[in-house]
């Protein structure tokens, strides 16, 4: 289509999404669909930082097709 802008997700914490997929699965699917910027509306408390790193690691592990180089991050 030739679109050269930035693709931004809707809120990935909305119930319709969070009821169907894990957080890391949602982010991986959104990334693989070509999204550049992810919106997560819930505030992450400092006690959730470990979980945030775990989600990021799961997401990084799911990148097996080198698509990160093709995305605008």
C-alpha positions as CSV (number, residue, x, y, z in Angstrom):
1,X,0.0,0.0,0.0
2,X,3.0,2.3,0.3
3,X,2.0,3.7,3.8
4,X,5.1,5.2,5.4
5,X,3.7,6.5,8.6
6,X,3.7,5.1,12.1
7,X,1.1,2.4,13.0
8,X,-0.3,2.8,16.6
9,X,-2.3,0.1,18.4
10,X,-5.5,0.6,20.3
11,X,-5.3,-0.1,24.0
12,X,-3.8,-3.6,24.4
13,X,-5.2,-3.9,27.9
14,X,-8.8,-3.6,26.8
15,X,-11.0,-6.5,27.9
16,X,-11.7,-7.8,24.4
17,X,-8.0,-8.3,23.9
18,X,-6.8,-9.3,27.3
19,X,-9.5,-11.9,27.7
20,X,-8.3,-13.7,24.6
21,X,-4.5,-13.4,24.7
22,X,-1.6,-13.2,27.1
23,X,0.1,-9.9,27.4
24,X,3.3,-11.2,25.6
25,X,1.2,-12.9,23.0
26,X,-0.8,-9.8,22.3
27,X,2.4,-7.7,21.9
28,X,4.0,-10.3,19.7
29,X,0.9,-10.6,17.4
30,X,0.6,-6.8,17.2
31,X,4.3,-6.4,16.4
32,X,4.1,-9.1,13.7
33,X,1.1,-7.4,12.2
34,X,3.3,-4.3,11.6
35,X,2.5,-2.1,14.6
36,X,5.2,0.4,15.6
37,X,3.8,1.8,18.9
38,X,1.8,-0.2,21.5
39,X,-0.7,1.5,23.9
40,X,-1.0,-0.2,27.3
41,X,-3.3,2.0,29.5
42,X,-2.8,0.5,32.9
43,X,-0.1,2.1,35.0
44,X,2.6,-0.3,35.9
45,X,3.6,-0.1,39.6
46,X,7.2,-0.5,40.6
47,X,6.4,-3.9,42.1
48,X,5.3,-5.1,38.6
49,X,8.7,-4.2,37.0
50,X,9.9,-7.8,37.1
51,X,6.7,-9.0,35.3
52,X,7.3,-6.3,32.7
53,X,10.8,-7.5,32.1
54,X,9.4,-11.1,31.8
55,X,6.9,-10.0,29.2
56,X,9.6,-8.2,27.3
57,X,11.8,-11.3,27.3
58,X,8.9,-13.5,26.1
59,X,8.3,-11.0,23.3
60,X,12.0,-10.9,22.4
61,X,12.1,-14.7,22.4
62,X,9.2,-14.8,20.0
63,X,11.0,-12.8,17.4
64,X,12.4,-15.6,15.3
65,X,12.0,-14.1,11.8
66,X,14.2,-11.0,12.1
67,X,11.2,-8.7,11.6
68,X,12.6,-6.3,14.2
69,X,15.0,-4.9,11.6
70,X,12.0,-4.1,9.3
71,X,10.0,-2.2,11.9
72,X,10.2,1.4,12.9
73,X,10.8,1.2,16.7
